[in-house]
Amino acid sequence: MTPHEVLRICAEEKLKKAGYRMVNRDEASDFIKKVGGPDIIAEKNGSWVIVEVKPLDRLARYEQAGVKLFS
């Protein structure tokens, strides 16, 4: 199993514990399909979360760009 796969599984488990259900790309809303191919798509009560899984050392550039990050 690659580090990316391990991180993806951990993120999915955290979302599931928060009450989100994992959605495959075919089930996602059209506006999410336009985003491309995120690693994880999840939904809870009409709220959607799209996740790109990245190792911590790669997140610095996202923070510098003002992107909201969750851990």
Secondary structure, DSSP 8 states (H G I E B T S, - for coil): --HHHHHHHHHHHHHHHTT-EE--GGGS-HHHHTT---SEEEEETTEEEEE----GGGSHHHHHTT-----
